[in-house]
Amino acid sequence: MVRLAPDDVGTVAGRVVARVDGDQLSFRSLAESIGLPRLPIALDAGKVQTAMLLTLGQERAVFAIDEVVGQQDIVVRSLGRHLKEVTHLAGAAVLDDGRLVPVINAPELLRAASPTARVTAEVRRPRILVCDDALTTRFAMKALLEIAGYPVVTAADGQEAWEVLERTQCQLVVSDWQMPRLDGVGLARRIRAHPTLNRTPIILVTSLDSPEERAAGLEAGADGYIVKREVERGKLLELVRQLMPASG
């Protein structure tokens, strides 16, 4: 673990690097590296940043983290075949207090920090934004898409989803309809009105299933519309592959 001052981080040849012990190493947010939105970090406010220096053989990279909670010996267990495609996870462990925690895949993090690997990943694996105010539904759709090989970022409502889209490139949006602050239809309209985001495919996933509601969703700019009970039947993946044929 290292502490980085704002002057320790800069850009070299278009790549963000951190200076550690005289070396310039690739620097990324850990959240962004595992497919979460790029949230503000301490460096953004000119403050000292807590970071993780990861070393494997000759490969080294630095990742911004929120905080260091502690240190504990653990036994890493496999996640099974259903989650083997989630590349940033090496397994899971049960802590002394009974909590189940995921364990990050260190080699995959270093691979993702490579500039060449990042470009390749962006081309081959389009990122999807999943937006739903129900935590269980949101993470169920996230897991379904990640198992299919898609990197996923999430948001709890339309307003948060809009903020994610403004700072994170996403190739498709999957959104619930009924949400606080900004609902799915409002999000779709805002995306369609934006000069650079207006071609982003949008899928509305909702419990509203009347012909009038379906028509309203499509009129707002949605490219696909499915009810929630159809998600686990493969309809969501089917629509994703139709809207991004080159990615499947």
C-alpha positions in Angstrom: 0.0 0.0 0.0 1.3 3.5 -0.9 0.2 7.1 -0.4 0.3 9.3 -3.5 0.4 13.1 -3.5 -1.2 14.9 -6.4 2.3 15.6 -7.9 3.0 11.9 -7.9 0.4 11.3 -10.7 0.6 12.6 -14.2 0.3 11.7 -17.9 3.0 10.3 -20.1 2.3 9.7 -23.8 -1.4 9.9 -23.1 -1.2 7.3 -20.3 -1.9 8.0 -16.6 1.1 7.0 -14.5 2.1 7.2 -10.8 5.7 7.8 -9.7 6.7 5.2 -7.1 10.3 4.8 -5.9 11.5 6.7 -9.0 9.6 4.5 -11.5 6.6 5.6 -13.6 3.9 2.9 -13.3 0.4 2.5 -14.9 -2.2 4.1 -12.6 -5.9 3.3 -12.6 -8.9 3.4 -10.3 -9.6 -0.1 -8.9 -13.3 0.5 -9.2 -13.0 1.2 -12.9 -10.6 -1.7 -13.4 -13.3 -4.2 -12.2 -16.1 -2.7 -14.3 -17.6 -0.3 -11.8 -18.2 3.4 -12.5 -15.2 5.7 -12.2 -16.2 7.5 -9.0 -14.3 10.6 -7.7 -11.1 9.8 -5.9 -9.0 11.8 -3.4 -6.6 13.0 -6.1 -9.5 14.7 -7.9 -9.8 17.0 -4.9 -6.0 17.6 -4.6 -5.7 15.3 -1.6 -3.3 12.4 -0.8 -4.5 9.2 -2.4 -4.4 5.7 -0.8 -3.3 3.2 -3.5 -2.4 -0.4 -4.0 0.9 -1.3 -5.7 0.5 -4.7 -7.3 3.6 -6.6 -8.4 3.7 -10.0 -10.3 7.1 -10.9 -11.7 8.3 -7.9 -13.7 4.8 -6.4 -14.0 3.8 -3.6 -11.7 0.8 -1.2 -11.6 -0.8 1.1 -9.1 -4.6 1.2 -8.4 -6.5 3.9 -6.5 -8.6 2.5 -3.6 -11.0 4.0 -1.1 -9.3 2.8 2.1 -7.3 0.0 3.8 -9.6 -1.9 6.2 -7.2 -4.4 7.6 -5.2 -7.5 7.0 -6.3 -11.1 7.4 -5.2 -14.6 6.4 -7.8 -16.3 4.2 -8.6 -19.4 2.3 -9.6 -18.6 -1.3 -12.4 -20.9 -2.6 -13.6 -21.3 -6.2 -16.7 -19.5 -7.4 -17.7 -22.5 -9.5 -18.4 -22.8 -13.2 -21.3 -20.2 -13.3 -18.9 -17.3 -12.5 -15.7 -18.6 -14.1 -16.1 -16.0 -16.9 -16.0 -13.1 -14.4 -12.4 -12.5 -15.1 -11.6 -10.0 -12.3 -12.6 -12.5 -9.6 -10.2 -15.2 -8.4 -12.6 -16.6 -5.9 -14.2 -15.8 -2.6 -13.4 -16.2 1.1 -15.3 -16.4 4.4 -13.9 -14.0 7.0 -13.6 -14.7 10.7 -16.9 -12.8 11.4 -18.8 -14.9 8.8 -18.9 -12.4 6.0 -18.4 -13.6 2.4 -16.0 -11.4 0.4 -14.9 -11.7 -3.2 -11.1 -12.0 -3.9 -9.7 -10.0 -6.8 -7.7 -11.7 -9.6 -4.3 -10.0 -9.4 -2.9 -11.2 -12.8 -6.1 -10.0 -14.5 -5.8 -6.6 -12.9 -2.2 -6.3 -14.2 -3.3 -7.4 -17.6 -6.1 -4.9 -17.7 -3.6 -2.1 -16.7 -1.6 -2.8 -19.8 -2.3 -0.1 -22.4 -2.5 -2.6 -25.2 -4.8 -4.9 -23.3 -7.1 -1.9 -22.4 -7.5 -1.0 -26.1 -8.2 -4.6 -27.1 -10.8 -5.0 -24.3 -12.6 -1.8 -25.4 -12.9 -3.1 -28.9 -13.8 -6.7 -28.2 -16.0 -6.4 -25.1 -18.5 -3.4 -25.2 -19.4 -2.1 -21.8 -23.0 -2.2 -20.7 -24.7 0.1 -18.1 -27.3 -1.6 -16.0 -29.7 0.7 -14.1 -32.3 -0.4 -11.6 -33.2 0.9 -8.2 -33.7 -2.7 -6.8 -30.3 -4.0 -5.6 -31.2 -7.6 -6.2 -32.5 -7.1 -9.7 -29.6 -4.8 -10.6 -26.9 -7.4 -9.6 -28.8 -10.3 -11.1 -28.8 -8.6 -14.5 -25.1 -7.6 -13.9 -24.2 -11.2 -13.2 -26.1 -12.5 -16.2 -24.4 -10.2 -18.5 -20.9 -10.7 -17.0 -21.3 -14.5 -17.3 -22.0 -13.9 -21.0 -18.7 -12.0 -21.3 -19.8 -8.3 -21.1 -18.1 -5.8 -18.8 -20.9 -4.1 -16.8 -21.2 -0.9 -14.8 -24.3 -0.2 -12.6 -26.4 2.7 -11.4 -29.3 2.8 -8.8 -31.5 5.2 -10.7 -31.7 7.3 -13.9 -29.9 10.3 -12.5 -26.9 8.2 -11.4 -27.0 6.4 -14.7 -26.8 9.7 -16.5 -23.8 10.8 -14.4 -22.1 7.4 -15.2 -22.7 8.0 -19.0 -21.1 11.4 -18.8 -17.8 10.0 -17.6 -17.7 6.4 -18.7 -18.0 5.1 -22.2 -20.9 2.6 -22.5 -22.1 0.9 -25.7 -25.5 -0.1 -24.4 -27.9 0.8 -21.6 -30.3 -1.6 -19.8 -32.7 0.3 -17.6 -35.6 -0.2 -15.3 -38.6 2.1 -16.0 -39.9 3.0 -12.5 -37.1 4.7 -10.5 -36.7 7.7 -8.2 -35.2 11.0 -9.4 -35.1 10.1 -13.1 -37.0 7.1 -14.5 -36.1 4.9 -17.4 -38.2 6.8 -19.9 -36.7 10.1 -18.8 -33.2 8.6 -19.1 -34.0 7.3 -22.6 -35.2 10.8 -23.7 -32.2 12.5 -22.3 -29.8 10.0 -24.1 -31.7 10.5 -27.4 -31.4 14.3 -27.0 -27.6 14.2 -26.4 -25.4 15.1 -29.4 -22.9 12.2 -28.8 -24.8 9.6 -26.8 -27.9 9.6 -29.0 -27.0 6.4 -30.9 -26.5 4.4 -27.7 -28.9 1.4 -27.8 -31.4 1.3 -24.9 -33.3 -1.6 -23.5 -36.1 -1.0 -21.0 -36.7 -3.8 -18.5 -39.9 -3.3 -16.5 -42.9 -4.9 -14.8 -45.2 -2.6 -16.9 -46.6 -4.7 -19.7 -49.6 -3.0 -21.2 -49.5 -2.1 -25.0 -49.8 1.6 -24.0 -46.7 1.4 -21.7 -44.7 -0.5 -24.3 -45.5 2.1 -26.9 -44.6 4.9 -24.6 -41.2 3.3 -23.9 -40.4 2.8 -27.5 -41.6 6.3 -28.3 -39.1 7.7 -25.7 -36.3 6.1 -27.7 -35.9 2.6 -26.4 -34.6 0.0 -28.9 -36.0 -2.9 -26.9 -38.6 -3.5 -24.2 -38.9 -6.6 -22.1 -40.8 -7.4 -18.9 -38.7 -8.6 -15.9 -40.0 -12.1 -15.9 -38.4 -12.5 -19.4 -34.9 -11.6 -18.2 -33.9 -15.1 -17.0 -35.5 -16.8 -20.0 -32.7 -15.4 -22.2 -34.7 -12.5 -23.7 -32.2 -9.9 -22.3 -29.1 -11.6 -23.8 -31.0 -12.1 -27.0 -31.7 -8.4 -27.3 -28.2 -7.4 -26.3 -26.7 -9.6 -29.0 -29.2 -8.2 -31.6 -28.3 -4.6 -30.7 -24.5 -5.3 -30.6 -24.1 -8.1 -33.2 -20.3 -7.6 -33.4 -19.8 -8.0 -29.7 -21.3 -11.4 -29.2 
